[in-house]
Amino acid sequence: MFGRGCIDLFLDEPEKLREVLLAKYNGDVDSAYFAIKYLFLRAVLTALNMLELEEELAQNFLKNTLLFKEKLHRTLAMHN
């Protein structure tokens, strides 16, 4: 849809990934929530031992992608 992979969008342009997921699931927010939480965030946060951030980040992804991106990048930077 945007000529980039989902992982790239997840990290760099989450607003576009949200658009992709909502298009894929015909606007079903619950399905987009499930996908971001269990297919993307769970793997990353489990590896970082920070699973407690999963719900907050999933909600941010749906409601405020700028805040999501900032928090995700801050979390990843803490573990570099």
C-alpha positions as CSV (number, residue, x, y, z in Angstrom):
1,M,0.0,0.0,0.0
2,F,2.9,2.4,0.8
3,G,5.7,0.6,-0.9
4,R,7.4,-0.3,2.5
5,G,7.2,-3.3,4.8
6,C,5.1,-3.4,7.9
7,I,8.1,-3.5,10.2
8,D,9.4,-0.3,8.6
9,L,6.0,1.4,9.0
10,F,5.7,0.1,12.6
11,L,9.0,1.8,13.5
12,D,9.0,4.9,11.3
13,E,5.4,5.7,10.2
14,P,2.9,4.0,12.5
15,E,0.1,6.2,11.2
16,K,0.5,4.5,7.9
17,L,0.6,1.1,9.5
18,R,-2.6,1.9,11.3
19,E,-4.1,2.9,8.0
20,V,-3.0,-0.4,6.4
21,L,-4.4,-2.5,9.3
22,L,-7.7,-0.7,9.3
23,A,-8.0,-1.1,5.5
24,K,-7.1,-4.8,5.9
25,Y,-9.7,-5.3,8.5
26,N,-12.4,-3.2,6.8
27,G,-12.2,-0.5,9.5
28,D,-12.6,-2.9,12.4
29,V,-10.7,-1.2,15.2
30,D,-10.7,-4.4,17.4
31,S,-8.9,-6.4,14.7
32,A,-6.3,-3.7,14.2
33,Y,-5.8,-3.5,18.0
34,F,-5.4,-7.3,18.2
35,A,-2.8,-7.2,15.3
36,I,-0.7,-4.4,16.7
37,K,-0.8,-5.9,20.2
38,Y,-0.2,-9.5,19.5
39,L,1.7,-9.5,16.2
40,F,4.0,-6.5,16.7
41,L,4.2,-5.3,20.3
42,R,4.2,-8.6,22.1
43,A,7.4,-9.8,20.3
44,V,9.3,-6.6,20.8
45,L,8.3,-6.0,24.4
46,T,8.8,-9.6,25.4
47,A,12.4,-9.4,24.1
48,L,12.9,-6.2,26.1
49,N,11.2,-7.6,29.2
50,M,8.8,-4.7,29.2
51,L,5.5,-6.4,28.5
52,E,3.8,-4.0,31.0
53,L,3.9,-1.3,28.3
54,E,1.9,-3.4,25.8
55,E,-1.6,-2.1,26.6
56,E,-0.5,1.5,26.8
57,L,1.3,1.3,23.5
58,A,-1.5,-0.6,21.8
59,Q,-3.9,2.1,22.8
60,N,-1.5,4.9,21.7
61,F,-1.2,3.2,18.3
62,L,-4.9,3.5,17.8
63,K,-5.5,6.9,19.3
64,N,-2.3,8.9,18.9
65,T,0.4,7.5,16.6
66,L,2.8,10.4,17.3
67,L,2.8,9.5,21.0
68,F,3.1,5.8,20.2
69,K,6.1,6.5,18.0
70,E,7.8,8.6,20.7
71,K,7.2,6.1,23.5
72,L,8.3,3.1,21.3
73,H,11.5,4.8,20.2
74,R,12.2,5.9,23.8
75,T,11.7,2.3,25.0
76,L,13.9,0.9,22.3
77,A,16.6,3.5,23.0
78,M,16.7,2.5,26.7
79,H,17.8,-1.0,25.6
80,N,20.5,-0.2,23.1
